[in-house]
Amino acid sequence: MATTSITIRMDENLKKQAEILFDDMGLNMTTAITMFTKAVVRQNKIPFEISADPFYSEENQRHLRKAIADLEAGRGEAHELIEVDE
């Protein structure tokens, strides 16, 4: 069976985390990606649920637009953003 190469881009930290996890499972990145791809082809779908981020829902976007308009009109209160490391 002929093989081919693919190139993908991903966050460096994500790649390192995945490599550590795959190594713990006795796999390398190529084998893990091949397993994923075979599951996609076999099941004819992504083999896990994918859902949209609720931040981008129309309801939330409407709420954000109203909050911005209120702030620009001098109503409401702006809060400082607190960043959390994941």
C-alpha positions as a Python dict, from the first residue, in 0.01 Angstrom:
ca = {
    (1, 'M'): (0, 0, 0),
    (2, 'A'): (141, 339, -100),
    (3, 'T'): (170, 607, 166),
    (4, 'T'): (172, 985, 144),
    (5, 'S'): (269, 1271, 371),
    (6, 'I'): (47, 1545, 508),
    (7, 'T'): (140, 1866, 686),
    (8, 'I'): (-80, 2017, 955),
    (9, 'R'): (-43, 2320, 1176),
    (10, 'M'): (-145, 2327, 1541),
    (11, 'D'): (-58, 2505, 1861),
    (12, 'E'): (286, 2393, 1979),
    (13, 'N'): (169, 2329, 2336),
    (14, 'L'): (-127, 2122, 2213),
    (15, 'K'): (109, 1910, 2000),
    (16, 'K'): (340, 1849, 2298),
    (17, 'Q'): (47, 1750, 2521),
    (18, 'A'): (-87, 1514, 2254),
    (19, 'E'): (255, 1355, 2200),
    (20, 'I'): (288, 1288, 2575),
    (21, 'L'): (-59, 1134, 2590),
    (22, 'F'): (-5, 925, 2277),
    (23, 'D'): (331, 806, 2412),
    (24, 'D'): (158, 694, 2733),
    (25, 'M'): (-76, 491, 2509),
    (26, 'G'): (214, 342, 2314),
    (27, 'L'): (133, 548, 2004),
    (28, 'N'): (307, 816, 1805),
    (29, 'M'): (143, 1115, 1636),
    (30, 'T'): (130, 943, 1295),
    (31, 'T'): (-42, 634, 1432),
    (32, 'A'): (-292, 839, 1635),
    (33, 'I'): (-384, 1060, 1337),
    (34, 'T'): (-413, 751, 1116),
    (35, 'M'): (-646, 587, 1372),
    (36, 'F'): (-860, 902, 1381),
    (37, 'T'): (-877, 918, 1001),
    (38, 'K'): (-968, 550, 971),
    (39, 'A'): (-1249, 599, 1226),
    (40, 'V'): (-1381, 898, 1026),
    (41, 'V'): (-1382, 695, 703),
    (42, 'R'): (-1529, 383, 866),
    (43, 'Q'): (-1810, 573, 1045),
    (44, 'N'): (-1854, 833, 771),
    (45, 'K'): (-1854, 1105, 1038),
    (46, 'I'): (-1634, 1267, 1300),
    (47, 'P'): (-1623, 1000, 1573),
    (48, 'F'): (-1719, 1239, 1852),
    (49, 'E'): (-1971, 1516, 1905),
    (50, 'I'): (-1878, 1863, 1784),
    (51, 'S'): (-2085, 2157, 1899),
    (52, 'A'): (-2069, 2528, 1842),
    (53, 'D'): (-1931, 2756, 2110),
    (54, 'P'): (-2237, 2916, 2277),
    (55, 'F'): (-2049, 3248, 2281),
    (56, 'Y'): (-2124, 3282, 1910),
    (57, 'S'): (-2496, 3198, 1936),
    (58, 'E'): (-2730, 3461, 1796),
    (59, 'E'): (-2889, 3508, 2139),
    (60, 'N'): (-2554, 3583, 2305),
    (61, 'Q'): (-2442, 3809, 2019),
    (62, 'R'): (-2768, 4006, 2057),
    (63, 'H'): (-2703, 4038, 2432),
    (64, 'L'): (-2346, 4158, 2369),
    (65, 'R'): (-2455, 4414, 2107),
    (66, 'K'): (-2714, 4552, 2352),
    (67, 'A'): (-2457, 4567, 2634),
    (68, 'I'): (-2212, 4753, 2408),
    (69, 'A'): (-2482, 4997, 2300),
    (70, 'D'): (-2577, 5055, 2665),
    (71, 'L'): (-2214, 5122, 2759),
    (72, 'E'): (-2169, 5358, 2466),
    (73, 'A'): (-2486, 5543, 2576),
    (74, 'G'): (-2346, 5580, 2928),
    (75, 'R'): (-2569, 5313, 3081),
    (76, 'G'): (-2443, 5006, 3259),
    (77, 'E'): (-2106, 4932, 3408),
    (78, 'A'): (-1783, 4809, 3252),
    (79, 'H'): (-1588, 4545, 3442),
    (80, 'E'): (-1223, 4455, 3408),
    (81, 'L'): (-1144, 4130, 3232),
    (82, 'I'): (-989, 3864, 3452),
    (83, 'E'): (-765, 3630, 3255),
    (84, 'V'): (-735, 3271, 3372),
    (85, 'D'): (-456, 3038, 3261),
    (86, 'E'): (-584, 2701, 3148),
}
